[in-house]
Amino acid sequence: MPSGIIIIDKPAGWTSQDVAAKLRGVFHERRVGHGGTLDPMATGVLPVFIGRATRAVEFFESAEKEYIAGLRLGLETNTQDVTGETLAQRPVQVTRDQVEAALTRFLGPQQQLPPMYSAVKIGGKKLYELARQGKTVERRPRDIEILALELLDGAGCDYTLRVRCSKGTYVRTLCHDIGQALGCGGCMSSLRRTQAGCYGLDRAVTLEQLLETEDPASLLLPVDSLFANLPAVTVPAAQLTPIYNGAAVKTRQPDGRYRVYGPDGTFLLVGQAEQGRLKTVKSFFEVVQP
């Protein structure tokens, strides 16, 4: 069965779940999960985990993201992007220098209020479900961090931003808040994710490229690519049986987390070395046998 990670350049108009559903059919595999939801209007990097690799999704949840976003000043909508209903329109009398100065206020750790049109759950209900019923509920701000915020281009009402941020950040809310800070209102006019964790657009394929490929499995990245930042350790054949049974084994490695491989180079697991013992954090081998 296929197992690995494929980086999809998500097209506009598709939900992340739409992409996952399409890949279930392409790979004939029900175990498919994506790393980091993209709104339908957004495009760009969407890592999708196939087969046994879905066990790695939890390690991707805290990955940093990078986006190229369109900021439209003078327009406020109920969704905080240009697809929503207009709530207010105001004249824009700010300069490019004023926009750049405003961006500096949003750098660093901060709290952000999730938008009503989001998948955040309150009382078991997704906020966007309540919003579509015309309801607004109290939300708690969430801790986020804007690691980089750069003005790339623009003038007048429309600007292009590069945003690097922590998990849980809503770029459309950031655009809305920038508009509020400038006194004219604002919303997001476009969004393209250029990086998600260690995966960038340079490793992404379009759905068209995927569907035209005779062997879709050839496009899968190995699951250990997600852990490339961890040091690698190879265990001897004598330790395979206890490892397959989930037991800790002896190691001479310093305390820390490792990518663990068998003597034939097969990626087995992510392990934690502590006081001369190597224990399993998450296994990725398919067949449990020596």
DRENDO-1510 file (C-alpha; in Angstrom, 1 decimal, always signed):
<recs>
REC; n; res; u; v; w
REC; 1; MET; +0.0; +0.0; +0.0 .
REC; 2; PRO; +1.3; +3.5; -0.7 .
REC; 3; SER; +2.7; +5.5; +2.2 .
REC; 4; GLY; +4.3; +8.9; +2.2 .
REC; 5; ILE; +3.8; +12.6; +2.0 .
REC; 6; ILE; +2.7; +14.5; -1.1 .
REC; 7; ILE; +2.9; +18.3; -1.3 .
REC; 8; ILE; -0.1; +19.6; -3.3 .
REC; 9; ASP; -0.2; +23.1; -4.8 .
REC; 10; LYS; -3.8; +23.6; -3.9 .
REC; 11; PRO; -5.9; +25.3; -6.5 .
REC; 12; ALA; -8.4; +28.1; -5.6 .
REC; 13; GLY; -12.0; +26.9; -5.1 .
REC; 14; TRP; -11.0; +23.6; -3.5 .
REC; 15; THR; -11.2; +22.9; +0.2 .
REC; 16; SER; -8.4; +21.0; +1.9 .
REC; 17; GLN; -10.9; +18.2; +2.5 .
REC; 18; ASP; -11.8; +18.2; -1.3 .
REC; 19; VAL; -8.1; +17.6; -2.0 .
REC; 20; ALA; -7.9; +14.8; +0.6 .
REC; 21; ALA; -11.0; +13.1; -0.9 .
REC; 22; LYS; -9.5; +13.3; -4.4 .
REC; 23; LEU; -6.3; +11.7; -3.2 .
REC; 24; ARG; -8.1; +8.9; -1.5 .
REC; 25; GLY; -9.4; +7.9; -5.0 .
REC; 26; VAL; -6.0; +8.4; -6.7 .
REC; 27; PHE; -4.1; +6.3; -4.3 .
REC; 28; HIS; -6.9; +3.9; -3.4 .
REC; 29; GLU; -6.2; +4.5; +0.2 .
REC; 30; ARG; -8.7; +5.6; +2.9 .
REC; 31; ARG; -6.0; +6.8; +5.3 .
REC; 32; VAL; -5.4; +10.3; +4.0 .
REC; 33; GLY; -4.9; +13.4; +6.1 .
REC; 34; HIS; -3.8; +17.0; +5.4 .
REC; 35; GLY; -1.5; +19.2; +7.3 .
REC; 36; GLY; -2.9; +22.7; +7.8 .
REC; 37; THR; -6.3; +23.7; +6.4 .
REC; 38; LEU; -6.3; +26.3; +3.6 .
REC; 39; ASP; -9.5; +28.3; +2.9 .
REC; 40; PRO; -11.1; +27.6; -0.5 .
REC; 41; MET; -9.9; +30.9; -2.0 .
REC; 42; ALA; -6.3; +30.2; -0.9 .
REC; 43; THR; -3.7; +28.4; -3.0 .
REC; 44; GLY; -0.3; +26.9; -2.4 .
REC; 45; VAL; +1.4; +24.4; -0.2 .
REC; 46; LEU; -0.8; +21.7; +1.3 .
REC; 47; PRO; +1.1; +18.6; +2.7 .
REC; 48; VAL; -1.1; +15.5; +2.4 .
REC; 49; PHE; -0.2; +12.4; +4.3 .
REC; 50; ILE; -1.0; +9.0; +2.8 .
REC; 51; GLY; -1.3; +5.6; +4.4 .
REC; 52; ARG; +1.0; +4.9; +7.3 .
REC; 53; ALA; +2.4; +8.4; +7.0 .
REC; 54; THR; -0.9; +9.8; +8.5 .
REC; 55; ARG; +0.7; +8.8; +11.9 .
REC; 56; ALA; +3.0; +11.8; +11.3 .
REC; 57; VAL; +0.3; +14.5; +11.0 .
REC; 58; GLU; +0.5; +15.2; +14.8 .
REC; 59; PHE; +4.1; +16.3; +14.4 .
REC; 60; PHE; +3.2; +18.8; +11.7 .
REC; 61; GLU; +0.5; +20.6; +13.7 .
REC; 62; SER; +2.9; +23.1; +15.2 .
REC; 63; ALA; +4.8; +23.9; +12.0 .
REC; 64; GLU; +5.4; +27.5; +11.0 .
REC; 65; LYS; +3.8; +28.7; +7.8 .
REC; 66; GLU; +4.7; +31.4; +5.2 .
REC; 67; TYR; +2.2; +33.2; +3.0 .
REC; 68; ILE; +2.0; +35.8; +0.3 .
REC; 69; ALA; -1.2; +37.7; +1.0 .
REC; 70; GLY; -3.1; +40.5; -0.6 .
REC; 71; LEU; -4.3; +43.3; +1.6 .
REC; 72; ARG; -7.2; +45.5; +0.4 .
REC; 73; LEU; -7.7; +48.6; +2.4 .
REC; 74; GLY; -11.0; +50.5; +2.7 .
REC; 75; LEU; -13.1; +47.3; +2.6 .
REC; 76; GLU; -14.5; +45.3; +5.6 .
REC; 77; THR; -16.5; +42.1; +5.1 .
REC; 78; ASN; -18.1; +39.5; +7.3 .
REC; 79; THR; -15.5; +36.9; +6.3 .
REC; 80; GLN; -12.6; +39.3; +6.5 .
REC; 81; ASP; -11.8; +38.5; +2.9 .
REC; 82; VAL; -13.1; +39.7; -0.5 .
REC; 83; THR; -15.4; +36.7; -0.8 .
REC; 84; GLY; -17.7; +37.9; +2.0 .
REC; 85; GLU; -20.5; +40.4; +2.3 .
REC; 86; THR; -19.5; +44.0; +2.5 .
REC; 87; LEU; -19.9; +45.5; +6.0 .
REC; 88; ALA; -18.3; +48.9; +5.4 .
REC; 89; GLN; -16.4; +50.8; +2.7 .
REC; 90; ARG; -14.2; +53.8; +3.5 .
REC; 91; PRO; -11.9; +56.1; +1.6 .
REC; 92; VAL; -8.2; +55.2; +1.8 .
REC; 93; GLN; -5.9; +58.1; +2.6 .
REC; 94; VAL; -2.9; +56.3; +3.9 .
REC; 95; THR; +0.6; +56.3; +2.3 .
REC; 96; ARG; +2.8; +53.3; +1.7 .
REC; 97; ASP; +5.1; +54.5; +4.5 .
REC; 98; GLN; +2.1; +54.5; +6.9 .
REC; 99; VAL; +1.3; +50.9; +5.9 .
REC; 100; GLU; +4.9; +49.8; +6.5 .
REC; 101; ALA; +4.9; +51.5; +9.9 .
REC; 102; ALA; +1.6; +49.8; +10.8 .
REC; 103; LEU; +3.1; +46.4; +10.0 .
REC; 104; THR; +5.7; +46.7; +12.7 .
REC; 105; ARG; +3.0; +46.7; +15.4 .
REC; 106; PHE; +2.0; +43.2; +14.5 .
REC; 107; LEU; +5.4; +41.5; +14.8 .
REC; 108; GLY; +6.0; +39.1; +17.6 .
REC; 109; PRO; +3.9; +37.1; +20.1 .
REC; 110; GLN; +0.4; +38.4; +20.5 .
REC; 111; GLN; -3.2; +37.3; +20.9 .
REC; 112; GLN; -5.6; +37.1; +17.9 .
REC; 113; LEU; -9.4; +36.7; +18.0 .
REC; 114; PRO; -10.5; +33.9; +15.7 .
REC; 115; PRO; -13.0; +35.1; +13.0 .
REC; 116; MET; -16.6; +33.9; +13.1 .
REC; 117; TYR; -16.1; +32.4; +9.7 .
REC; 118; SER; -13.6; +29.7; +10.9 .
REC; 119; ALA; -13.5; +26.1; +11.8 .
REC; 120; VAL; -12.8; +26.8; +15.5 .
REC; 121; LYS; -15.4; +24.9; +17.7 .
REC; 122; ILE; -17.3; +26.5; +20.6 .
REC; 123; GLY; -19.8; +24.3; +22.4 .
REC; 124; GLY; -19.3; +21.6; +19.8 .
REC; 125; LYS; -20.3; +23.9; +16.9 .
REC; 126; LYS; -18.0; +25.2; +14.3 .
REC; 127; LEU; -18.0; +29.0; +14.2 .
REC; 128; TYR; -18.7; +29.2; +10.5 .
REC; 129; GLU; -21.8; +27.1; +11.1 .
REC; 130; LEU; -23.1; +29.6; +13.6 .
REC; 131; ALA; -22.0; +32.6; +11.4 .
REC; 132; ARG; -24.1; +31.2; +8.5 .
REC; 133; GLN; -27.1; +31.2; +10.9 .
REC; 134; GLY; -26.5; +34.9; +11.5 .
REC; 135; LYS; -25.1; +34.3; +15.0 .
REC; 136; THR; -22.1; +35.8; +16.7 .
REC; 137; VAL; -20.7; +34.3; +19.8 .
REC; 138; GLU; -18.1; +35.3; +22.3 .
REC; 139; ARG; -14.6; +34.0; +21.4 .
REC; 140; ARG; -11.4; +33.8; +23.3 .
REC; 141; PRO; -8.3; +35.3; +21.8 .
REC; 142; ARG; -5.6; +32.8; +21.0 .
REC; 143; ASP; -1.8; +33.1; +21.4 .
REC; 144; ILE; +0.0; +33.4; +18.0 .
REC; 145; GLU; +3.2; +34.8; +16.8 .
REC; 146; ILE; +4.0; +36.8; +13.6 .
REC; 147; LEU; +7.6; +35.9; +12.9 .
REC; 148; ALA; +8.0; +38.1; +9.8 .
REC; 149; LEU; +5.8; +40.7; +8.1 .
REC; 150; GLU; +7.1; +42.4; +5.0 .
REC; 151; LEU; +5.5; +44.8; +2.6 .
REC; 152; LEU; +6.4; +43.5; -0.9 .
REC; 153; ASP; +4.5; +45.8; -3.2 .
REC; 154; GLY; +1.5; +48.0; -3.5 .
REC; 155; ALA; +0.0; +51.5; -3.4 .
REC; 156; GLY; -3.4; +53.1; -2.8 .
REC; 157; CYS; -5.9; +50.4; -1.7 .
REC; 158; ASP; -4.0; +47.2; -2.6 .
REC; 159; TYR; -0.8; +45.8; -1.1 .
REC; 160; THR; +1.1; +42.5; -1.1 .
REC; 161; LEU; +2.5; +41.1; +2.1 .
REC; 162; ARG; +4.8; +38.3; +3.1 .
REC; 163; VAL; +3.8; +36.7; +6.3 .
REC; 164; ARG; +5.6; +34.1; +8.3 .
REC; 165; CYS; +3.6; +33.0; +11.4 .
REC; 166; SER; +2.9; +30.3; +14.0 .
REC; 167; LYS; +0.2; +27.7; +13.8 .
REC; 168; GLY; -3.3; +29.0; +14.4 .
REC; 169; THR; -2.8; +32.3; +12.7 .
REC; 170; TYR; -5.6; +33.7; +10.5 .
REC; 171; VAL; -4.0; +35.9; +7.9 .
REC; 172; ARG; -7.4; +37.3; +6.9 .
REC; 173; THR; -7.8; +38.4; +10.5 .
REC; 174; LEU; -4.3; +39.9; +10.4 .
REC; 175; CYS; -5.4; +41.9; +7.3 .
REC; 176; HIS; -8.5; +43.0; +9.0 .
REC; 177; ASP; -6.6; +44.2; +12.1 .
REC; 178; ILE; -4.0; +46.1; +10.0 .
REC; 179; GLY; -6.9; +47.9; +8.3 .
REC; 180; GLN; -8.3; +48.7; +11.8 .
REC; 181; ALA; -4.9; +50.1; +12.9 .
REC; 182; LEU; -4.8; +52.3; +9.8 .
REC; 183; GLY; -8.3; +53.6; +10.5 .
REC; 184; CYS; -9.7; +52.7; +7.1 .
REC; 185; GLY; -10.6; +49.0; +7.5 .
REC; 186; GLY; -9.2; +46.2; +5.4 .
REC; 187; CYS; -9.6; +42.6; +4.4 .
REC; 188; MET; -7.6; +39.9; +2.6 .
REC; 189; SER; -7.8; +39.9; -1.2 .
REC; 190; SER; -5.7; +36.9; -2.0 .
REC; 191; LEU; -3.6; +34.2; -0.2 .
REC; 192; ARG; -0.9; +31.8; -1.3 .
REC; 193; ARG; +0.9; +29.6; +1.1 .
REC; 194; THR; +4.6; +29.3; +0.0 .
REC; 195; GLN; +5.9; +27.3; +2.9 .
REC; 196; ALA; +4.6; +24.8; +5.5 .
REC; 197; GLY; +7.1; +23.6; +7.9 .
REC; 198; CYS; +10.0; +22.1; +5.9 .
REC; 199; TYR; +8.0; +21.9; +2.7 .
REC; 200; GLY; +7.9; +24.7; +0.1 .
REC; 201; LEU; +6.5; +25.3; -3.4 .
REC; 202; ASP; +9.6; +23.9; -4.9 .
REC; 203; ARG; +8.4; +20.4; -3.8 .
REC; 204; ALA; +4.8; +20.9; -4.6 .
REC; 205; VAL; +2.8; +19.3; -7.5 .
REC; 206; THR; -0.5; +20.5; -9.0 .
REC; 207; LEU; -3.5; +18.2; -9.1 .
REC; 208; GLU; -3.2; +18.2; -12.8 .
REC; 209; GLN; +0.4; +16.9; -12.6 .
REC; 210; LEU; -0.7; +14.3; -10.2 .
REC; 211; LEU; -3.6; +13.0; -12.3 .
REC; 212; GLU; -1.4; +12.9; -15.4 .
REC; 213; THR; +1.3; +10.8; -13.7 .
REC; 214; GLU; +1.2; +7.1; -14.5 .
REC; 215; ASP; +2.6; +6.2; -11.1 .
REC; 216; PRO; +1.3; +8.6; -8.5 .
REC; 217; ALA; +3.2; +6.8; -5.7 .
REC; 218; SER; +6.4; +8.0; -7.4 .
REC; 219; LEU; +5.5; +11.6; -6.3 .
REC; 220; LEU; +5.4; +10.6; -2.6 .
REC; 221; LEU; +8.1; +11.9; -0.3 .
REC; 222; PRO; +9.3; +9.5; +2.4 .
REC; 223; VAL; +7.7; +10.2; +5.8 .
REC; 224; ASP; +11.2; +10.7; +7.4 .
REC; 225; SER; +11.5; +13.8; +5.3 .
REC; 226; LEU; +9.4; +15.5; +7.9 .
REC; 227; PHE; +12.0; +14.7; +10.5 .
REC; 228; ALA; +15.1; +15.8; +8.6 .
REC; 229; ASN; +16.0; +18.2; +11.4 .
REC; 230; LEU; +16.5; +15.3; +13.8 .
REC; 231; PRO; +19.8; +13.3; +14.0 .
REC; 232; ALA; +19.7; +9.8; +12.6 .
REC; 233; VAL; +20.6; +6.6; +14.4 .
REC; 234; THR; +20.8; +3.1; +13.1 .
REC; 235; VAL; +20.0; +0.1; +15.4 .
REC; 236; PRO; +21.5; -3.3; +15.0 .
REC; 237; ALA; +19.5; -6.3; +13.8 .
REC; 238; ALA; +19.5; -7.8; +17.4 .
REC; 239; GLN; +17.3; -4.9; +18.6 .
REC; 240; LEU; +14.6; -5.2; +15.9 .
REC; 241; THR; +12.4; -7.6; +17.7 .
REC; 242; PRO; +12.1; -5.6; +20.9 .
REC; 243; ILE; +11.6; -2.4; +18.8 .
REC; 244; TYR; +8.8; -4.1; +16.8 .
REC; 245; ASN; +7.2; -5.0; +20.2 .
REC; 246; GLY; +7.4; -1.4; +21.4 .
REC; 247; ALA; +10.1; -2.0; +24.0 .
REC; 248; ALA; +13.0; +0.4; +24.8 .
REC; 249; VAL; +16.5; -0.7; +23.8 .
REC; 250; LYS; +20.0; +0.2; +24.9 .
REC; 251; THR; +21.7; +3.1; +23.2 .
REC; 252; ARG; +24.9; +5.1; +23.5 .
REC; 253; GLN; +23.3; +8.2; +22.0 .
REC; 254; PRO; +23.1; +11.4; +24.1 .
REC; 255; ASP; +19.7; +12.2; +25.4 .
REC; 256; GLY; +17.4; +13.7; +22.7 .
REC; 257; ARG; +15.1; +12.8; +19.9 .
REC; 258; TYR; +16.2; +10.8; +16.8 .
REC; 259; ARG; +15.2; +9.4; +13.5 .
REC; 260; VAL; +15.7; +5.7; +13.9 .
REC; 261; TYR; +16.6; +3.3; +11.1 .
REC; 262; GLY; +17.1; -0.5; +10.7 .
REC; 263; PRO; +20.3; -2.0; +9.5 .
REC; 264; ASP; +18.9; -2.1; +5.9 .
REC; 265; GLY; +18.2; +1.7; +6.0 .
REC; 266; THR; +14.4; +1.3; +6.6 .
REC; 267; PHE; +13.0; +4.2; +8.6 .
REC; 268; LEU; +11.4; +2.7; +11.7 .
REC; 269; LEU; +10.4; +5.4; +14.1 .
REC; 270; VAL; +11.0; +8.6; +15.9 .
REC; 271; GLY; +12.6; +7.8; +19.2 .
REC; 272; GLN; +13.7; +9.4; +22.4 .
REC; 273; ALA; +17.0; +8.6; +24.1 .
REC; 274; GLU; +17.0; +9.0; +27.9 .
REC; 275; GLN; +19.7; +7.8; +30.2 .
REC; 276; GLY; +21.1; +5.1; +27.9 .
REC; 277; ARG; +17.6; +3.8; +26.7 .
REC; 278; LEU; +16.0; +4.5; +23.4 .
REC; 279; LYS; +12.2; +4.4; +23.5 .
REC; 280; THR; +9.6; +4.8; +20.7 .
REC; 281; VAL; +7.8; +8.1; +20.4 .
REC; 282; LYS; +6.0; +7.1; +17.2 .
REC; 283; SER; +6.6; +4.1; +15.0 .
REC; 284; PHE; +6.2; +4.1; +11.2 .
REC; 285; PHE; +7.1; +0.5; +10.2 .
REC; 286; GLU; +4.3; -1.3; +8.4 .
REC; 287; VAL; +5.0; -4.9; +9.2 .
REC; 288; VAL; +5.7; -5.9; +12.8 .
REC; 289; GLN; +8.1; -8.8; +12.4 .
REC; 290; PRO; +11.9; -9.3; +12.8 .
</recs>
